[in-house]
Amino acid sequence: MNLIERYVAAWNETDPATRAKAVAELWTEDATYTDPLADVAGHDGIAAVIEAAQGMFPGLVFTPGDQYDAHHHTARFTWHLGPEGGDPVAIGFDVVELAEDGRIRKVLGFLDKVPS
């Protein structure tokens, strides 16, 4: 499973213990996550943002978008949020910075389409 698949899987994980494990495996201990709605650091903060997003959009799932690019220790990609197999109600663009061990050190998220 590649980075984006693992990232999206973490955002879709609804079991708190399994989500915490996915966050710990994917992000460094001091990782930061910043988007227009959140600015957090550490595994607990990131897991809480994921849980809050699931609470705001119950029943919707994250899927990888169609844009991806990477160089050095940086990647950017799009994602969609919507009903399984349906049109997305939200579209975002995330930029991630990776640590030497391949885990995510920083996420800068942008929202290109949000529900009205």
Number of C-alpha atoms within 10 A of each C-alpha: 7 6 13 18 12 15 19 16 19 21 22 20 19 14 9 12 11 12 20 18 13 19 26 19 16 20 23 20 16 12 22 21 22 17 15 9 10 12 15 17 18 17 22 14 16 23 24 15 18 19 18 12 15 18 12 10 13 11 11 19 20 21 23 18 15 9 10 15 10 12 8 7 14 16 18 18 18 21 21 22 22 18 16 12 8 10 10 19 15 16 20 18 19 18 18 20 21 20 15 9 8 14 20 27 23 20 21 16 21 16 15 12 14 11 7 5
